[in-house]
Amino acid sequence: DDEWQGLPEGPGREEVFYVCQACHSLAIVKQQGLDRASWDEVLKWMVAEQEMEPMEAEPRKLVLDYLTKHYGRE
């Protein structure tokens, strides 16, 4: 789906689309293959070091769930 730059459908897709591509290409997201703990660390690092706006708890959980499901490793 071109509108979402190939992000699979599911809860959190819109949040990932807007949060992640605000600073970088979604290709970076798609190639990571991180487990949940690593995605969590990446989000913390982006807030602390890359000036990403902190997310409220529920949107952050949606983003973390989505990244883990679609771009995680088992």
PyMOL Python script that loads the backbone (N, CA, C, O; Angstrom):
from pymol import cmd

cmd.read_pdbstr("""\
ATOM      1  N   ASP A   1       0.855  -1.176   0.000  1.00  0.00           N
ATOM      2  CA  ASP A   1       0.000   0.000   0.000  1.00  0.00           C
ATOM      3  C   ASP A   1       0.900   1.238   0.000  1.00  0.00           C
ATOM      4  O   ASP A   1       1.578   1.521   0.988  1.00  0.00           O
ATOM      5  N   ASP A   2       0.901   1.959  -1.095  1.00  0.00           N
ATOM      6  CA  ASP A   2       1.783   3.120  -1.241  1.00  0.00           C
ATOM      7  C   ASP A   2       1.530   4.198  -0.192  1.00  0.00           C
ATOM      8  O   ASP A   2       2.456   4.872   0.257  1.00  0.00           O
ATOM      9  N   GLU A   3       0.265   4.351   0.191  1.00  0.00           N
ATOM     10  CA  GLU A   3      -0.070   5.388   1.169  1.00  0.00           C
ATOM     11  C   GLU A   3       0.695   5.180   2.480  1.00  0.00           C
ATOM     12  O   GLU A   3       1.079   6.145   3.140  1.00  0.00           O
ATOM     13  N   TRP A   4       0.910   3.928   2.846  1.00  0.00           N
ATOM     14  CA  TRP A   4       1.587   3.587   4.100  1.00  0.00           C
ATOM     15  C   TRP A   4       3.012   3.103   3.865  1.00  0.00           C
ATOM     16  O   TRP A   4       3.635   2.564   4.780  1.00  0.00           O
ATOM     17  N   GLN A   5       3.534   3.284   2.672  1.00  0.00           N
ATOM     18  CA  GLN A   5       4.904   2.908   2.307  1.00  0.00           C
ATOM     19  C   GLN A   5       5.222   1.459   2.671  1.00  0.00           C
ATOM     20  O   GLN A   5       6.313   1.145   3.147  1.00  0.00           O
ATOM     21  N   GLY A   6       4.241   0.582   2.434  1.00  0.00           N
ATOM     22  CA  GLY A   6       4.468  -0.845   2.620  1.00  0.00           C
ATOM     23  C   GLY A   6       4.327  -1.355   4.037  1.00  0.00           C
ATOM     24  O   GLY A   6       4.588  -2.532   4.287  1.00  0.00           O
ATOM     25  N   LEU A   7       3.924  -0.516   4.970  1.00  0.00           N
ATOM     26  CA  LEU A   7       3.725  -1.001   6.336  1.00  0.00           C
ATOM     27  C   LEU A   7       2.506  -1.917   6.368  1.00  0.00           C
ATOM     28  O   LEU A   7       1.450  -1.546   5.856  1.00  0.00           O
ATOM     29  N   PRO A   8       2.629  -3.104   6.958  1.00  0.00           N
ATOM     30  CA  PRO A   8       1.487  -4.014   7.045  1.00  0.00           C
ATOM     31  C   PRO A   8       0.349  -3.406   7.865  1.00  0.00           C
ATOM     32  O   PRO A   8       0.580  -2.611   8.777  1.00  0.00           O
ATOM     33  N   GLU A   9      -0.873  -3.792   7.527  1.00  0.00           N
ATOM     34  CA  GLU A   9      -2.029  -3.337   8.292  1.00  0.00           C
ATOM     35  C   GLU A   9      -1.952  -3.863   9.712  1.00  0.00           C
ATOM     36  O   GLU A   9      -1.378  -4.921   9.967  1.00  0.00           O
ATOM     37  N   GLY A  10      -2.530  -3.119  10.620  1.00  0.00           N
ATOM     38  CA  GLY A  10      -2.620  -3.572  12.000  1.00  0.00           C
ATOM     39  C   GLY A  10      -2.604  -2.411  12.967  1.00  0.00           C
ATOM     40  O   GLY A  10      -2.233  -1.294  12.608  1.00  0.00           O
ATOM     41  N   PRO A  11      -3.014  -2.685  14.211  1.00  0.00           N
ATOM     42  CA  PRO A  11      -2.988  -1.639  15.230  1.00  0.00           C
ATOM     43  C   PRO A  11      -1.571  -1.097  15.398  1.00  0.00           C
ATOM     44  O   PRO A  11      -0.615  -1.858  15.547  1.00  0.00           O
ATOM     45  N   GLY A  12      -1.453   0.212  15.374  1.00  0.00           N
ATOM     46  CA  GLY A  12      -0.154   0.859  15.532  1.00  0.00           C
ATOM     47  C   GLY A  12       0.483   1.304  14.228  1.00  0.00           C
ATOM     48  O   GLY A  12       1.476   2.032  14.244  1.00  0.00           O
ATOM     49  N   ARG A  13      -0.075   0.877  13.088  1.00  0.00           N
ATOM     50  CA  ARG A  13       0.536   1.249  11.805  1.00  0.00           C
ATOM     51  C   ARG A  13       0.584   2.762  11.626  1.00  0.00           C
ATOM     52  O   ARG A  13       1.618   3.308  11.240  1.00  0.00           O
ATOM     53  N   GLU A  14      -0.508   3.432  11.901  1.00  0.00           N
ATOM     54  CA  GLU A  14      -0.546   4.887  11.714  1.00  0.00           C
ATOM     55  C   GLU A  14       0.457   5.582  12.635  1.00  0.00           C
ATOM     56  O   GLU A  14       1.147   6.513  12.219  1.00  0.00           O
ATOM     57  N   GLU A  15       0.534   5.130  13.876  1.00  0.00           N
ATOM     58  CA  GLU A  15       1.472   5.722  14.827  1.00  0.00           C
ATOM     59  C   GLU A  15       2.913   5.524  14.358  1.00  0.00           C
ATOM     60  O   GLU A  15       3.711   6.461  14.380  1.00  0.00           O
ATOM     61  N   VAL A  16       3.242   4.303  13.935  1.00  0.00           N
ATOM     62  CA  VAL A  16       4.593   4.025  13.444  1.00  0.00           C
ATOM     63  C   VAL A  16       4.894   4.890  12.226  1.00  0.00           C
ATOM     64  O   VAL A  16       5.975   5.471  12.127  1.00  0.00           O
ATOM     65  N   PHE A  17       3.952   4.976  11.308  1.00  0.00           N
ATOM     66  CA  PHE A  17       4.137   5.756  10.087  1.00  0.00           C
ATOM     67  C   PHE A  17       4.505   7.202  10.418  1.00  0.00           C
ATOM     68  O   PHE A  17       5.496   7.725   9.908  1.00  0.00           O
ATOM     69  N   TYR A  18       3.718   7.838  11.260  1.00  0.00           N
ATOM     70  CA  TYR A  18       3.940   9.258  11.532  1.00  0.00           C
ATOM     71  C   TYR A  18       5.095   9.516  12.493  1.00  0.00           C
ATOM     72  O   TYR A  18       5.839  10.480  12.315  1.00  0.00           O
ATOM     73  N   VAL A  19       5.257   8.678  13.499  1.00  0.00           N
ATOM     74  CA  VAL A  19       6.333   8.886  14.472  1.00  0.00           C
ATOM     75  C   VAL A  19       7.694   8.629  13.833  1.00  0.00           C
ATOM     76  O   VAL A  19       8.613   9.435  13.979  1.00  0.00           O
ATOM     77  N   CYS A  20       7.824   7.512  13.130  1.00  0.00           N
ATOM     78  CA  CYS A  20       9.139   7.109  12.619  1.00  0.00           C
ATOM     79  C   CYS A  20       9.594   7.958  11.434  1.00  0.00           C
ATOM     80  O   CYS A  20      10.737   8.413  11.388  1.00  0.00           O
ATOM     81  N   GLN A  21       8.697   8.165  10.486  1.00  0.00           N
ATOM     82  CA  GLN A  21       9.142   8.880   9.290  1.00  0.00           C
ATOM     83  C   GLN A  21       9.255  10.382   9.504  1.00  0.00           C
ATOM     84  O   GLN A  21       9.667  11.105   8.596  1.00  0.00           O
ATOM     85  N   ALA A  22       8.900  10.855  10.676  1.00  0.00           N
ATOM     86  CA  ALA A  22       9.126  12.273  10.976  1.00  0.00           C
ATOM     87  C   ALA A  22      10.619  12.594  10.960  1.00  0.00           C
ATOM     88  O   ALA A  22      11.011  13.733  10.706  1.00  0.00           O
ATOM     89  N   CYS A  23      11.455  11.580  11.235  1.00  0.00           N
ATOM     90  CA  CYS A  23      12.903  11.811  11.319  1.00  0.00           C
ATOM     91  C   CYS A  23      13.732  11.011  10.321  1.00  0.00           C
ATOM     92  O   CYS A  23      14.848  11.411   9.988  1.00  0.00           O
ATOM     93  N   HIS A  24      13.212   9.897   9.845  1.00  0.00           N
ATOM     94  CA  HIS A  24      14.013   9.047   8.953  1.00  0.00           C
ATOM     95  C   HIS A  24      13.119   8.185   8.073  1.00  0.00           C
ATOM     96  O   HIS A  24      11.908   8.109   8.276  1.00  0.00           O
ATOM     97  N   SER A  25      13.725   7.553   7.116  1.00  0.00           N
ATOM     98  CA  SER A  25      13.024   6.670   6.188  1.00  0.00           C
ATOM     99  C   SER A  25      12.460   5.456   6.918  1.00  0.00           C
ATOM    100  O   SER A  25      13.057   4.962   7.875  1.00  0.00           O
ATOM    101  N   LEU A  26      11.314   4.985   6.462  1.00  0.00           N
ATOM    102  CA  LEU A  26      10.748   3.767   7.032  1.00  0.00           C
ATOM    103  C   LEU A  26      11.571   2.541   6.659  1.00  0.00           C
ATOM    104  O   LEU A  26      11.434   1.493   7.292  1.00  0.00           O
ATOM    105  N   ALA A  27      12.416   2.651   5.653  1.00  0.00           N
ATOM    106  CA  ALA A  27      13.301   1.536   5.290  1.00  0.00           C
ATOM    107  C   ALA A  27      14.200   1.167   6.467  1.00  0.00           C
ATOM    108  O   ALA A  27      14.521  -0.005   6.660  1.00  0.00           O
ATOM    109  N   ILE A  28      14.602   2.154   7.244  1.00  0.00           N
ATOM    110  CA  ILE A  28      15.430   1.892   8.422  1.00  0.00           C
ATOM    111  C   ILE A  28      14.666   1.029   9.419  1.00  0.00           C
ATOM    112  O   ILE A  28      15.230   0.109  10.011  1.00  0.00           O
ATOM    113  N   VAL A  29      13.399   1.322   9.603  1.00  0.00           N
ATOM    114  CA  VAL A  29      12.561   0.546  10.519  1.00  0.00           C
ATOM    115  C   VAL A  29      12.438  -0.889  10.022  1.00  0.00           C
ATOM    116  O   VAL A  29      12.597  -1.838  10.788  1.00  0.00           O
ATOM    117  N   LYS A  30      12.155  -1.033   8.744  1.00  0.00           N
ATOM    118  CA  LYS A  30      11.869  -2.347   8.165  1.00  0.00           C
ATOM    119  C   LYS A  30      13.061  -3.291   8.186  1.00  0.00           C
ATOM    120  O   LYS A  30      12.873  -4.507   8.152  1.00  0.00           O
ATOM    121  N   GLN A  31      14.264  -2.777   8.238  1.00  0.00           N
ATOM    122  CA  GLN A  31      15.442  -3.646   8.160  1.00  0.00           C
ATOM    123  C   GLN A  31      16.001  -4.040   9.524  1.00  0.00           C
ATOM    124  O   GLN A  31      16.965  -4.803   9.581  1.00  0.00           O
ATOM    125  N   GLN A  32      15.436  -3.554  10.614  1.00  0.00           N
ATOM    126  CA  GLN A  32      16.034  -3.761  11.935  1.00  0.00           C
ATOM    127  C   GLN A  32      15.920  -5.185  12.474  1.00  0.00           C
ATOM    128  O   GLN A  32      16.929  -5.766  12.873  1.00  0.00           O
ATOM    129  N   GLY A  33      14.727  -5.755  12.494  1.00  0.00           N
ATOM    130  CA  GLY A  33      14.561  -7.105  13.021  1.00  0.00           C
ATOM    131  C   GLY A  33      14.951  -7.240  14.485  1.00  0.00           C
ATOM    132  O   GLY A  33      15.682  -8.159  14.851  1.00  0.00           O
ATOM    133  N   LEU A  34      14.470  -6.334  15.319  1.00  0.00           N
ATOM    134  CA  LEU A  34      14.827  -6.332  16.736  1.00  0.00           C
ATOM    135  C   LEU A  34      13.763  -7.030  17.579  1.00  0.00           C
ATOM    136  O   LEU A  34      12.589  -7.061  17.213  1.00  0.00           O
ATOM    137  N   ASP A  35      14.186  -7.588  18.707  1.00  0.00           N
ATOM    138  CA  ASP A  35      13.203  -8.137  19.638  1.00  0.00           C
ATOM    139  C   ASP A  35      12.570  -6.978  20.411  1.00  0.00           C
ATOM    140  O   ASP A  35      12.996  -5.830  20.289  1.00  0.00           O
ATOM    141  N   ARG A  36      11.549  -7.297  21.206  1.00  0.00           N
ATOM    142  CA  ARG A  36      10.786  -6.258  21.895  1.00  0.00           C
ATOM    143  C   ARG A  36      11.674  -5.399  22.801  1.00  0.00           C
ATOM    144  O   ARG A  36      11.563  -4.173  22.798  1.00  0.00           O
ATOM    145  N   ALA A  37      12.537  -6.030  23.560  1.00  0.00           N
ATOM    146  CA  ALA A  37      13.408  -5.279  24.475  1.00  0.00           C
ATOM    147  C   ALA A  37      14.313  -4.323  23.705  1.00  0.00           C
ATOM    148  O   ALA A  37      14.567  -3.207  24.157  1.00  0.00           O
ATOM    149  N   SER A  38      14.793  -4.752  22.559  1.00  0.00           N
ATOM    150  CA  SER A  38      15.668  -3.892  21.750  1.00  0.00           C
ATOM    151  C   SER A  38      14.892  -2.741  21.134  1.00  0.00           C
ATOM    152  O   SER A  38      15.389  -1.615  21.095  1.00  0.00           O
ATOM    153  N   TRP A  39      13.668  -3.005  20.647  1.00  0.00           N
ATOM    154  CA  TRP A  39      12.838  -1.906  20.136  1.00  0.00           C
ATOM    155  C   TRP A  39      12.577  -0.893  21.248  1.00  0.00           C
ATOM    156  O   TRP A  39      12.612   0.314  21.011  1.00  0.00           O
ATOM    157  N   ASP A  40      12.316  -1.383  22.456  1.00  0.00           N
ATOM    158  CA  ASP A  40      12.078  -0.501  23.590  1.00  0.00           C
ATOM    159  C   ASP A  40      13.299   0.382  23.846  1.00  0.00           C
ATOM    160  O   ASP A  40      13.159   1.581  24.084  1.00  0.00           O
ATOM    161  N   GLU A  41      14.485  -0.204  23.798  1.00  0.00           N
ATOM    162  CA  GLU A  41      15.719   0.564  23.989  1.00  0.00           C
ATOM    163  C   GLU A  41      15.908   1.599  22.875  1.00  0.00           C
ATOM    164  O   GLU A  41      16.358   2.715  23.136  1.00  0.00           O
ATOM    165  N   VAL A  42      15.570   1.237  21.650  1.00  0.00           N
ATOM    166  CA  VAL A  42      15.673   2.182  20.528  1.00  0.00           C
ATOM    167  C   VAL A  42      14.756   3.382  20.771  1.00  0.00           C
ATOM    168  O   VAL A  42      15.164   4.526  20.571  1.00  0.00           O
ATOM    169  N   LEU A  43      13.520   3.124  21.202  1.00  0.00           N
ATOM    170  CA  LEU A  43      12.596   4.223  21.474  1.00  0.00           C
ATOM    171  C   LEU A  43      13.138   5.125  22.584  1.00  0.00           C
ATOM    172  O   LEU A  43      13.075   6.349  22.475  1.00  0.00           O
ATOM    173  N   LYS A  44      13.665   4.531  23.642  1.00  0.00           N
ATOM    174  CA  LYS A  44      14.247   5.326  24.735  1.00  0.00           C
ATOM    175  C   LYS A  44      15.430   6.152  24.230  1.00  0.00           C
ATOM    176  O   LYS A  44      15.560   7.328  24.571  1.00  0.00           O
ATOM    177  N   TRP A  45      16.288   5.536  23.421  1.00  0.00           N
ATOM    178  CA  TRP A  45      17.458   6.225  22.875  1.00  0.00           C
ATOM    179  C   TRP A  45      17.042   7.401  21.994  1.00  0.00           C
ATOM    180  O   TRP A  45      17.646   8.472  22.053  1.00  0.00           O
ATOM    181  N   MET A  46      16.001   7.194  21.170  1.00  0.00           N
ATOM    182  CA  MET A  46      15.571   8.273  20.278  1.00  0.00           C
ATOM    183  C   MET A  46      15.053   9.471  21.057  1.00  0.00           C
ATOM    184  O   MET A  46      15.268  10.614  20.652  1.00  0.00           O
ATOM    185  N   VAL A  47      14.379   9.224  22.164  1.00  0.00           N
ATOM    186  CA  VAL A  47      13.908  10.330  23.004  1.00  0.00           C
ATOM    187  C   VAL A  47      15.099  11.017  23.674  1.00  0.00           C
ATOM    188  O   VAL A  47      15.192  12.245  23.680  1.00  0.00           O
ATOM    189  N   ALA A  48      15.998  10.225  24.233  1.00  0.00           N
ATOM    190  CA  ALA A  48      17.128  10.781  24.989  1.00  0.00           C
ATOM    191  C   ALA A  48      18.176  11.449  24.108  1.00  0.00           C
ATOM    192  O   ALA A  48      18.736  12.479  24.483  1.00  0.00           O
ATOM    193  N   GLU A  49      18.443  10.874  22.946  1.00  0.00           N
ATOM    194  CA  GLU A  49      19.579  11.324  22.136  1.00  0.00           C
ATOM    195  C   GLU A  49      19.215  11.969  20.798  1.00  0.00           C
ATOM    196  O   GLU A  49      20.026  12.701  20.230  1.00  0.00           O
ATOM    197  N   GLN A  50      18.021  11.711  20.291  1.00  0.00           N
ATOM    198  CA  GLN A  50      17.670  12.182  18.951  1.00  0.00           C
ATOM    199  C   GLN A  50      16.523  13.191  18.938  1.00  0.00           C
ATOM    200  O   GLN A  50      15.984  13.517  17.881  1.00  0.00           O
ATOM    201  N   GLU A  51      16.162  13.674  20.111  1.00  0.00           N
ATOM    202  CA  GLU A  51      15.136  14.712  20.243  1.00  0.00           C
ATOM    203  C   GLU A  51      13.755  14.279  19.783  1.00  0.00           C
ATOM    204  O   GLU A  51      12.944  15.117  19.389  1.00  0.00           O
ATOM    205  N   MET A  52      13.474  12.970  19.827  1.00  0.00           N
ATOM    206  CA  MET A  52      12.117  12.501  19.537  1.00  0.00           C
ATOM    207  C   MET A  52      11.222  12.899  20.708  1.00  0.00           C
ATOM    208  O   MET A  52      11.621  12.800  21.868  1.00  0.00           O
ATOM    209  N   GLU A  53      10.018  13.346  20.393  1.00  0.00           N
ATOM    210  CA  GLU A  53       9.071  13.696  21.446  1.00  0.00           C
ATOM    211  C   GLU A  53       8.662  12.428  22.191  1.00  0.00           C
ATOM    212  O   GLU A  53       8.351  11.419  21.559  1.00  0.00           O
ATOM    213  N   PRO A  54       8.656  12.462  23.525  1.00  0.00           N
ATOM    214  CA  PRO A  54       8.178  11.297  24.273  1.00  0.00           C
ATOM    215  C   PRO A  54       6.710  11.026  23.941  1.00  0.00           C
ATOM    216  O   PRO A  54       5.922  11.951  23.747  1.00  0.00           O
ATOM    217  N   MET A  55       6.364   9.759  23.881  1.00  0.00           N
ATOM    218  CA  MET A  55       4.986   9.363  23.590  1.00  0.00           C
ATOM    219  C   MET A  55       4.258   9.051  24.888  1.00  0.00           C
ATOM    220  O   MET A  55       4.863   8.626  25.872  1.00  0.00           O
ATOM    221  N   GLU A  56       2.954   9.269  24.871  1.00  0.00           N
ATOM    222  CA  GLU A  56       2.117   8.821  25.983  1.00  0.00           C
ATOM    223  C   GLU A  56       2.166   7.297  26.030  1.00  0.00           C
ATOM    224  O   GLU A  56       2.568   6.658  25.058  1.00  0.00           O
ATOM    225  N   ALA A  57       1.761   6.718  27.145  1.00  0.00           N
ATOM    226  CA  ALA A  57       1.892   5.274  27.365  1.00  0.00           C
ATOM    227  C   ALA A  57       1.167   4.436  26.314  1.00  0.00           C
ATOM    228  O   ALA A  57       1.745   3.483  25.791  1.00  0.00           O
ATOM    229  N   GLU A  58      -0.076   4.764  25.993  1.00  0.00           N
ATOM    230  CA  GLU A  58      -0.840   3.916  25.068  1.00  0.00           C
ATOM    231  C   GLU A  58      -0.302   3.969  23.638  1.00  0.00           C
ATOM    232  O   GLU A  58      -0.113   2.914  23.033  1.00  0.00           O
ATOM    233  N   PRO A  59      -0.047   5.156  23.069  1.00  0.00           N
ATOM    234  CA  PRO A  59       0.546   5.167  21.727  1.00  0.00           C
ATOM    235  C   PRO A  59       1.916   4.493  21.691  1.00  0.00           C
ATOM    236  O   PRO A  59       2.263   3.842  20.706  1.00  0.00           O
ATOM    237  N   ARG A  60       2.690   4.648  22.756  1.00  0.00           N
ATOM    238  CA  ARG A  60       4.010   4.009  22.802  1.00  0.00           C
ATOM    239  C   ARG A  60       3.863   2.492  22.782  1.00  0.00           C
ATOM    240  O   ARG A  60       4.620   1.802  22.100  1.00  0.00           O
ATOM    241  N   LYS A  61       2.892   1.975  23.528  1.00  0.00           N
ATOM    242  CA  LYS A  61       2.643   0.530  23.541  1.00  0.00           C
ATOM    243  C   LYS A  61       2.213   0.060  22.157  1.00  0.00           C
ATOM    244  O   LYS A  61       2.663  -0.989  21.696  1.00  0.00           O
ATOM    245  N   LEU A  62       1.349   0.819  21.489  1.00  0.00           N
ATOM    246  CA  LEU A  62       0.927   0.464  20.128  1.00  0.00           C
ATOM    247  C   LEU A  62       2.125   0.395  19.188  1.00  0.00           C
ATOM    248  O   LEU A  62       2.249  -0.548  18.407  1.00  0.00           O
ATOM    249  N   VAL A  63       3.002   1.384  19.260  1.00  0.00           N
ATOM    250  CA  VAL A  63       4.199   1.408  18.411  1.00  0.00           C
ATOM    251  C   VAL A  63       5.092   0.211  18.723  1.00  0.00           C
ATOM    252  O   VAL A  63       5.555  -0.476  17.813  1.00  0.00           O
ATOM    253  N   LEU A  64       5.327  -0.031  19.983  1.00  0.00           N
ATOM    254  CA  LEU A  64       6.184  -1.144  20.388  1.00  0.00           C
ATOM    255  C   LEU A  64       5.585  -2.491  19.979  1.00  0.00           C
ATOM    256  O   LEU A  64       6.300  -3.368  19.493  1.00  0.00           O
ATOM    257  N   ASP A  65       4.277  -2.656  20.175  1.00  0.00           N
ATOM    258  CA  ASP A  65       3.603  -3.899  19.759  1.00  0.00           C
ATOM    259  C   ASP A  65       3.717  -4.096  18.254  1.00  0.00           C
ATOM    260  O   ASP A  65       4.012  -5.194  17.782  1.00  0.00           O
ATOM    261  N   TYR A  66       3.480  -3.025  17.506  1.00  0.00           N
ATOM    262  CA  TYR A  66       3.521  -3.106  16.042  1.00  0.00           C
ATOM    263  C   TYR A  66       4.924  -3.445  15.550  1.00  0.00           C
ATOM    264  O   TYR A  66       5.096  -4.343  14.725  1.00  0.00           O
ATOM    265  N   LEU A  67       5.916  -2.736  16.049  1.00  0.00           N
ATOM    266  CA  LEU A  67       7.295  -2.986  15.619  1.00  0.00           C
ATOM    267  C   LEU A  67       7.729  -4.409  15.950  1.00  0.00           C
ATOM    268  O   LEU A  67       8.392  -5.064  15.146  1.00  0.00           O
ATOM    269  N   THR A  68       7.356  -4.880  17.126  1.00  0.00           N
ATOM    270  CA  THR A  68       7.725  -6.233  17.535  1.00  0.00           C
ATOM    271  C   THR A  68       7.048  -7.274  16.650  1.00  0.00           C
ATOM    272  O   THR A  68       7.680  -8.245  16.234  1.00  0.00           O
ATOM    273  N   LYS A  69       5.772  -7.073  16.363  1.00  0.00           N
ATOM    274  CA  LYS A  69       5.025  -8.043  15.550  1.00  0.00           C
ATOM    275  C   LYS A  69       5.521  -8.075  14.110  1.00  0.00           C
ATOM    276  O   LYS A  69       5.744  -9.152  13.556  1.00  0.00           O
ATOM    277  N   HIS A  70       5.693  -6.922  13.507  1.00  0.00           N
ATOM    278  CA  HIS A  70       5.976  -6.865  12.071  1.00  0.00           C
ATOM    279  C   HIS A  70       7.459  -6.754  11.727  1.00  0.00           C
ATOM    280  O   HIS A  70       7.870  -7.146  10.635  1.00  0.00           O
ATOM    281  N   TYR A  71       8.257  -6.232  12.639  1.00  0.00           N
ATOM    282  CA  TYR A  71       9.680  -6.028  12.354  1.00  0.00           C
ATOM    283  C   TYR A  71      10.544  -6.519  13.507  1.00  0.00           C
ATOM    284  O   TYR A  71      11.598  -5.954  13.803  1.00  0.00           O
ATOM    285  N   GLY A  72      10.078  -7.573  14.144  1.00  0.00           N
ATOM    286  CA  GLY A  72      10.808  -8.148  15.262  1.00  0.00           C
ATOM    287  C   GLY A  72      11.445  -9.465  14.872  1.00  0.00           C
ATOM    288  O   GLY A  72      11.288  -9.951  13.751  1.00  0.00           O
ATOM    289  N   ARG A  73      12.148 -10.016  15.801  1.00  0.00           N
ATOM    290  CA  ARG A  73      12.683 -11.356  15.588  1.00  0.00           C
ATOM    291  C   ARG A  73      12.171 -12.217  16.726  1.00  0.00           C
ATOM    292  O   ARG A  73      11.914 -11.749  17.835  1.00  0.00           O
ATOM    293  N   GLU A  74      12.041 -13.433  16.420  1.00  0.00           N
ATOM    294  CA  GLU A  74      11.511 -14.376  17.417  1.00  0.00           C
ATOM    295  C   GLU A  74      12.577 -14.774  18.393  1.00  0.00           C
ATOM    296  O   GLU A  74      12.318 -15.561  19.303  1.00  0.00           O
TER     297      GLU A  74
END
""", "prot")
cmd.dss("prot")
cmd.show_as("cartoon", "prot")
cmd.util.cbc("prot")
cmd.orient("prot")
